[in-house]
Amino acid sequence: MIKTLKWLSVLATIGMTFVLIGGALVTKTESGDGCGDSWPLCKGEIIPSEIDMELIIELSHRLVSGSVGIIVLILAFLAWKHIGHIREVKFLSLVSIFFLVLQGLIGAAAVVWGQSDFVLAAHFGISLISFASIFLLMLLIFEIDRKFDADSLFIKKKHRIEIYILTTYTLIVVYTGALVRHVNANLVCGDWPFCTNAEPLNFASYSFEQWVQMGHRLAAGLLFIWTFILFIRIVKEYRHSKIMVWGWVTTFSLILLQVLFGALIIFTLLNLAVALMHALVITCYFGMLSYFILLSTRSAVMERKNQKPIESESISSSIK
C-alpha cells in the first residue's frame, strides 16, 4: 500500500502543478470564456461542435482539474486510512480536499455567473494552498520508509513565527500578482522596476492599472528583501543543518528567479512561456515555505513536550 500511496502522491503533486499552470494559461490567454457560460459542460455540449483555441485551453484545463481532483480524493482517503496515525496526515488530507473543492467552485461560479476581478484574483492563492497540502502529504509518505529523510532539528520560536508571517505575506503578494493579470495591468508600465511612462513622483497621475502594477512590484520587492535577510540569518544560525542551509539556498534562489521572470515579462512584452515560468517558480517557492512550516510545527511540538532536539535524528522518528 505504501508503494501505491507514493505513486498517487507523486501523480497528485505533478497533476496539481499542471492545474496551477493551466489556470495561469487560461488567464493569460483570456480563455476563461472558451466554453461560454456553461459548466461542467462546454457550450452546453459534452463534445462541442465548434472548436477554437480558447475552447481547447479552457476545456483542457477543466479535464486536467477534474482528473487531478479524483486522484487527490483517492490519495486523501487512502492516506487517512493507512497512515492516519502520523500527526499531520489527517489535517493535510482535509485541507487538500477542502481547497481543491473551493477552487473548483470559484472557477465554476466565474463561468456561470461571472465574478469581479478581485474575487478571481484569489483563485491562484487558493490553488497554491491546495498544492502545498498535497506536496507535504507526498513528503510525509516518502518519510515512512526513509526514502525521503531529513535531519531532525529545532527551529527557534522567533524563526518559526517569522516563517509563518512570511508565508502569509507571500499569499498577499501572490494575490496582487493575480490581480495584475485579471485587470490587464501587465504592460501598463513600459519599464522595470519603475513606471517610466508615468510621472514617477506624481502618484496622482497613475491610472488604476498602474497602481495595481506598481503595488505588486513594491510588495514583491519587499518579499525578495525579506527572504534574502531571513536566508542570511538562517544560514548563520543553522549552518550545521543541511536541510536548513540547502533548503533556504533553494528558497532564495526561487525568489530570485521569480523577480527575474517578473522583469522579463515586461522586457519580452508578456511572452507566454516567461509568464508561465513566473507562475511555476512562485508555486515552487510557496512549496518550500510550506515545508518549513511543517518543520516549524514539529519544533513547536518538541518545545511543548520539553524534548531536546537531536541534530542527527531523522525527521521520520519524530512523527512515530
C-alpha positions as CSV (number, residue, x, y, z in Angstrom):
1,M,0.0,0.0,0.0
2,I,2.8,2.4,0.8
3,K,4.1,2.0,-2.8
4,T,0.6,2.8,-4.1
5,L,0.5,5.9,-1.9
6,K,3.9,7.0,-3.2
7,W,2.8,6.8,-6.8
8,L,-0.5,8.5,-6.1
9,S,1.2,11.3,-4.2
10,V,3.7,12.0,-6.9
11,L,1.0,11.9,-9.5
12,A,-1.2,14.2,-7.5
13,T,1.6,16.7,-6.9
14,I,2.6,16.8,-10.6
15,G,-1.0,17.0,-11.6
16,M,-1.7,19.8,-9.2
17,T,1.3,21.7,-10.7
18,F,-0.3,21.3,-14.1
19,V,-3.6,22.6,-12.7
20,L,-1.9,25.7,-11.4
21,I,0.0,26.3,-14.7
22,G,-3.2,25.6,-16.7
23,G,-5.1,28.1,-14.6
24,A,-2.4,30.7,-15.3
25,L,-2.6,29.8,-19.0
26,V,-6.3,30.3,-19.1
27,T,-6.0,33.7,-17.5
28,K,-3.0,34.9,-19.6
29,T,-4.6,33.8,-22.9
30,E,-8.0,35.2,-21.8
31,S,-9.6,31.8,-22.4
32,G,-11.9,31.8,-19.4
33,D,-14.9,32.2,-21.7
34,G,-13.8,29.5,-24.1
35,C,-16.7,27.3,-23.1
36,G,-19.2,30.1,-22.8
37,D,-21.2,30.3,-19.6
38,S,-21.7,26.6,-19.4
39,W,-20.3,24.4,-16.6
40,P,-19.4,21.5,-16.4
41,L,-20.5,21.1,-20.0
42,C,-18.7,23.2,-22.6
43,K,-21.1,25.4,-24.5
44,G,-23.9,23.2,-23.3
45,E,-22.3,20.1,-25.0
46,I,-20.2,17.2,-23.9
47,I,-18.2,17.4,-27.2
48,P,-18.5,21.0,-28.6
49,S,-19.4,21.2,-32.3
50,E,-17.4,24.4,-32.8
51,I,-13.8,24.3,-31.6
52,D,-11.3,27.1,-31.3
53,M,-8.1,27.6,-29.4
54,E,-9.7,29.3,-26.4
55,L,-12.1,26.4,-26.1
56,I,-9.3,23.9,-26.2
57,I,-7.4,25.7,-23.5
58,E,-10.4,26.1,-21.2
59,L,-11.7,22.5,-21.8
60,S,-8.2,21.0,-21.3
61,H,-7.9,22.8,-18.0
62,R,-11.2,21.5,-16.8
63,L,-10.4,17.9,-17.8
64,V,-7.0,18.1,-16.1
65,S,-8.5,19.7,-13.0
66,G,-11.3,17.0,-12.8
67,S,-8.8,14.2,-13.3
68,V,-6.4,15.5,-10.6
69,G,-9.4,16.1,-8.3
70,I,-10.2,12.4,-8.4
71,I,-6.6,11.4,-7.8
72,V,-6.4,13.8,-4.8
73,L,-9.7,12.3,-3.3
74,I,-8.3,8.8,-3.6
75,L,-5.0,9.8,-2.1
76,A,-6.6,11.6,0.8
77,F,-8.8,8.6,1.6
78,L,-6.1,6.0,1.4
79,A,-3.6,8.2,3.4
80,W,-6.2,8.8,6.1
81,K,-7.0,5.1,6.3
82,H,-3.5,3.6,6.2
83,I,-1.1,6.3,7.6
84,G,-3.6,8.4,9.6
85,H,-1.6,7.7,12.7
86,I,1.0,10.2,11.5
87,R,0.2,13.5,13.1
88,E,-0.1,15.8,10.0
89,V,-1.7,13.3,7.6
90,K,-5.4,13.8,8.5
91,F,-5.1,17.6,8.6
92,L,-3.4,17.7,5.2
93,S,-5.9,15.3,3.7
94,L,-8.8,17.5,4.8
95,V,-7.0,20.7,3.7
96,S,-6.2,19.3,0.2
97,I,-9.8,18.3,-0.4
98,F,-11.3,21.5,1.0
99,F,-9.2,23.9,-1.0
100,L,-9.5,21.7,-4.1
101,V,-13.3,21.8,-3.9
102,L,-13.2,25.6,-3.1
103,Q,-11.1,26.4,-6.2
104,G,-13.4,24.3,-8.3
105,L,-16.4,26.1,-7.0
106,I,-14.9,29.6,-7.6
107,G,-13.9,28.6,-11.1
108,A,-17.4,27.3,-11.8
109,A,-19.1,30.4,-10.4
110,A,-16.9,32.6,-12.5
111,V,-18.0,30.8,-15.6
112,V,-21.7,30.6,-14.8
113,W,-22.4,33.9,-13.1
114,G,-19.2,35.9,-13.5
115,Q,-17.0,37.3,-10.7
116,S,-15.2,40.5,-10.1
117,D,-11.5,40.7,-10.8
118,F,-10.9,41.0,-7.0
119,V,-12.6,37.6,-6.4
120,L,-11.0,35.9,-9.3
121,A,-7.5,37.0,-8.2
122,A,-7.9,34.9,-5.0
123,H,-8.2,31.7,-7.2
124,F,-4.5,31.2,-7.7
125,G,-3.7,31.6,-4.0
126,I,-6.3,29.0,-3.1
127,S,-4.8,26.7,-5.7
128,L,-1.4,27.3,-4.1
129,I,-2.6,26.2,-0.7
130,S,-4.2,23.1,-2.2
131,F,-0.9,22.3,-4.0
132,A,1.1,22.8,-0.8
133,S,-1.0,20.4,1.2
134,I,-0.6,17.7,-1.4
135,F,3.1,18.4,-1.7
136,L,3.6,18.0,2.1
137,L,1.4,14.8,2.1
138,M,3.8,13.4,-0.5
139,L,6.8,14.2,1.6
140,L,5.2,12.5,4.6
141,I,4.5,9.4,2.6
142,F,8.1,9.2,1.5
143,E,9.3,9.6,5.0
144,I,7.7,6.4,6.1
145,D,10.5,4.1,4.8
146,R,13.1,6.9,4.8
147,K,13.2,7.3,1.1
148,F,12.9,10.9,1.9
149,D,14.9,11.6,5.0
150,A,15.9,14.9,6.6
151,D,17.8,15.8,9.8
152,S,15.7,16.5,12.8
153,L,16.2,20.0,14.0
154,F,14.8,22.5,16.3
155,I,13.7,25.8,14.7
156,K,13.7,28.6,17.2
157,K,10.4,30.3,18.1
158,K,11.4,33.6,16.6
159,H,12.2,32.0,13.3
160,R,9.1,29.9,13.4
161,I,6.9,33.0,13.8
162,E,8.8,34.8,11.0
163,I,8.3,31.8,8.7
164,Y,4.5,31.8,9.4
165,I,4.3,35.6,8.7
166,L,6.4,35.4,5.6
167,T,4.2,32.6,4.2
168,T,1.1,34.6,4.9
169,Y,2.6,37.7,3.3
170,T,3.6,35.6,0.2
171,L,-0.1,34.8,-0.3
172,I,-0.8,38.5,-0.3
173,V,1.9,39.1,-2.9
174,V,0.5,36.3,-5.0
175,Y,-2.9,37.9,-4.8
176,T,-1.6,41.2,-6.0
177,G,0.2,39.4,-8.9
178,A,-3.0,37.6,-9.9
179,L,-4.9,41.0,-9.7
180,V,-2.4,42.4,-12.2
181,R,-3.3,39.7,-14.6
182,H,-7.1,40.0,-14.1
183,V,-7.2,43.7,-14.5
184,N,-5.0,43.5,-17.6
185,A,-2.3,45.6,-15.9
186,N,0.7,43.5,-17.1
187,L,2.1,46.1,-19.5
188,V,0.7,49.4,-18.3
189,C,4.3,50.3,-17.2
190,G,6.7,50.4,-20.1
191,D,9.8,49.8,-18.0
192,W,11.0,48.0,-14.9
193,P,11.3,48.4,-11.9
194,F,9.8,51.9,-12.3
195,C,6.9,53.1,-14.3
196,T,8.7,55.4,-16.7
197,N,5.6,56.1,-18.8
198,A,4.1,57.9,-15.8
199,E,5.4,60.8,-13.7
200,P,7.4,58.9,-11.0
201,L,6.8,61.3,-8.2
202,N,3.2,62.3,-9.1
203,F,1.2,59.3,-7.9
204,A,-2.0,61.1,-8.5
205,S,-1.3,60.8,-12.3
206,Y,-1.3,57.0,-12.0
207,S,-4.2,55.1,-13.5
208,F,-5.8,52.3,-11.5
209,E,-3.9,49.7,-13.5
210,Q,-0.6,51.4,-12.9
211,W,-1.4,51.5,-9.1
212,V,-2.1,47.7,-9.2
213,Q,1.1,47.0,-11.2
214,M,3.4,49.2,-9.0
215,G,1.7,48.0,-5.9
216,H,2.6,44.4,-6.9
217,R,6.2,45.4,-7.7
218,L,6.6,47.0,-4.3
219,A,5.1,44.0,-2.5
220,A,7.2,41.6,-4.5
221,G,10.4,43.7,-3.8
222,L,9.7,43.6,-0.1
223,L,9.2,39.8,-0.3
224,F,12.6,39.4,-2.0
225,I,14.4,41.6,0.5
226,W,12.7,39.8,3.4
227,T,13.5,36.4,2.0
228,F,17.2,37.4,1.5
229,I,17.5,38.7,5.1
230,L,15.9,35.6,6.6
231,F,18.1,33.4,4.3
232,I,21.3,35.1,5.7
233,R,20.2,34.7,9.3
234,I,19.2,31.0,8.8
235,V,22.5,30.1,7.2
236,K,24.4,31.8,10.1
237,E,22.3,30.2,12.9
238,Y,21.7,26.8,11.4
239,R,24.9,26.3,9.4
240,H,25.3,22.7,10.8
241,S,21.9,21.7,9.4
242,K,22.0,20.6,5.8
243,I,18.2,20.7,5.5
244,M,18.0,24.4,6.7
245,V,21.0,25.6,4.7
246,W,20.3,24.0,1.4
247,G,16.6,24.4,1.9
248,W,17.0,28.1,2.2
249,V,19.5,28.3,-0.6
250,T,16.8,26.8,-2.8
251,T,14.1,29.1,-1.4
252,F,16.2,32.2,-2.0
253,S,17.2,31.0,-5.5
254,L,13.5,30.6,-6.3
255,I,12.5,34.1,-5.2
256,L,15.5,35.5,-7.2
257,L,14.2,33.6,-10.3
258,Q,10.7,34.9,-9.6
259,V,12.0,38.5,-9.7
260,L,13.9,37.9,-12.9
261,F,11.0,36.3,-14.6
262,G,8.8,39.2,-13.4
263,A,11.1,41.7,-15.1
264,L,11.3,39.6,-18.2
265,I,7.6,39.7,-18.6
266,I,7.9,43.4,-19.2
267,F,11.0,43.2,-21.4
268,T,9.6,40.4,-23.5
269,L,6.2,42.1,-23.8
270,L,4.3,39.4,-21.9
271,N,5.9,36.4,-23.5
272,L,3.7,33.4,-22.7
273,A,6.5,31.0,-21.8
274,V,8.1,33.6,-19.4
275,A,4.7,34.3,-17.8
276,L,4.1,30.6,-17.2
277,M,7.5,30.2,-15.7
278,H,6.7,33.1,-13.4
279,A,3.7,31.1,-12.1
280,L,5.7,27.9,-11.8
281,V,8.5,29.4,-9.8
282,I,6.2,31.0,-7.2
283,T,4.5,27.7,-6.9
284,C,7.8,26.0,-6.0
285,Y,8.7,28.9,-3.7
286,F,5.5,28.5,-1.8
287,G,6.0,24.8,-1.6
288,M,9.4,25.3,0.1
289,L,7.9,27.8,2.6
290,S,5.2,25.2,3.4
291,Y,7.8,22.6,4.1
292,F,9.5,24.9,6.6
293,I,6.1,25.5,8.2
294,L,5.8,21.7,8.6
295,L,9.3,21.6,10.3
296,S,8.3,24.6,12.4
297,T,5.2,22.9,13.7
298,R,7.2,19.9,14.7
299,S,9.6,22.1,16.6
300,A,6.7,23.7,18.4
301,V,5.5,20.2,19.5
302,M,9.0,19.4,20.6
303,E,9.1,22.6,22.6
304,R,5.8,21.9,24.3
305,K,7.0,18.4,25.3
306,N,10.3,19.8,26.5
307,Q,12.2,17.4,24.2
308,K,15.8,18.2,23.5
309,P,16.4,18.3,19.7
310,I,19.0,15.9,18.4
311,E,20.6,17.0,15.2
312,S,21.4,13.5,13.9
313,E,17.9,12.1,14.5
314,S,15.8,11.7,11.4
315,I,12.5,13.6,10.9
316,S,10.7,10.3,10.4
317,S,11.4,9.3,14.0
318,S,9.8,12.5,15.3
319,I,6.4,11.5,13.8
320,K,6.2,7.9,15.1
